[in-house]
């Protein structure tokens, strides 16, 4: 019997096999201390065409800037009204929608608070590694002093900041562009 290595596999497109239990489009319940925010948008390829087989994974802090995890025992003892994690598949038109709360600022590596943001990973067919990005909130004064956002050239920062949308006061639009003139800023992780 010969032993040969098997070829590498790309991510997806079979996200529903074994991962459907991770899907969560509502990261908060009615018992959270913040009003819910709906975030919607689309995932587009370099030609501006919708990508129908992507999944967004969302990680975020609670309204006090705490992530639920072993290094935050106080956050773990809180009632389960906020999850801090969600996985949202896009539909056939590349569209996604989820609801959450605006997170508090978490400390950066320099100890100063970062602007409220969501951490997002994008998985899809054809990717060997996930894409990592952030979503910042519009009209947030702390955006001006955020150490990570400051690393991004000024003309490209808008790709990380959601926009107010006509669907309501508590509704934001944020699109992911994988390539092209409007390419979303992605981080090496």
Secondary structure, 3 states (H helix, E strand, C coil): CCCCCCCCCCCCCCCHHHHHHHECCECECCCCCCCCEEEEEEEECCCCCECCCCEEEEECCCCCCCCCECCEHHHHCCCCCECCEEEEECCCCCEEEEEECCCCCCECCCCCECCCEEEEEEECCCCCCCEEEEEECCCCHHHHHCCCHHHCCHHHHHHHECEECCCCCCEEECCEECCCCCCCCCECC
